[in-house]
Amino acid sequence: MQIYASESNLDDNVLGIAESLDSKIINKIPIEPHLQYDSAGLALITDPLNIRSKIHVDFLKGKVGWRIKRSQHESNLKKALGKNKDSITIYDATAGFLADSMIFLSLGHKVIAIEKNKIVFHLVNDAIKRASKELEFINKLDFRCGDSFNLYQSLKDQCDIVYLDPMYPVTKKNQKKSGAIEAIKFLQKQENFIDDSEELINKFLNNDFKKIILKRPLKSKKKYSNINYQVKGSTTRFDIYL
């Protein structure tokens, strides 16, 4: 995928992103989907003719920024984590756009987060760099691109909790609410994506762990046995395995 960036915005950051993605940097806006890099950072443009197709991750504004400011009110997420007097290390195996992990960090915990899609990784990593000057807790984040289960094998001794939040089934209701869902669907289509979330969940459940938190839609079927307890909200539930 090409990266549109004017000469005034060329810097080491975008050059590194282009090298990682094996992408060409161009200085004219293309008519096909592309990445855009400017003074606001990196963005994904899925439809150049629709300004609302722009996906730009920002931890200082919007819904995530609001959640971070009121993280102490994230009662269900805190219940799922349990009572912890000291900082714990959470392994976010399905990082995505890192929304919940930012809450974990703002609550004082450490996070190792893994995202396998390179474009999503760079969109989020760029947002991390931009927010790091204002959000001191980001220094407790270890964000990587790769296969989360394979990486876990060498990191499991450091982790107190494995957090699994595979993409929810896409419905007409949530599709309208989230441009991020559209972005994920677009990227999945580009890569001939095969949903391996069930396989990933089973791998972790059958491996060594202290605690697993599986985030699911409230009314979704319970596919896995031996749930120790659940934390339920209005639309979401957390299945806890010990």
Secondary structure as UniProt FT lines:
FT   STRAND          3..4
FT   HELIX           7..9
FT   HELIX           12..21
FT   STRAND          25..26
FT   STRAND          34..38
FT   TURN            39..40
FT   STRAND          41..45
FT   TURN            48..49
FT   HELIX           51..53
FT   STRAND          54..55
FT   HELIX           62..69
FT   HELIX           71..73
FT   HELIX           75..81
FT   STRAND          89..92
FT   TURN            96..97
FT   HELIX           99..106
FT   TURN            107..108
FT   STRAND          110..115
FT   HELIX           118..131
FT   TURN            132..134
FT   HELIX           136..140
FT   STRAND          141..145
FT   HELIX           148..155
FT   HELIX           156..158
FT   STRAND          161..164
FT   HELIX           172..177
FT   HELIX           179..190
FT   TURN            191..192
FT   HELIX           197..205
FT   STRAND          212..217
FT   TURN            218..219
FT   STRAND          229..232
FT   STRAND          236..241
//
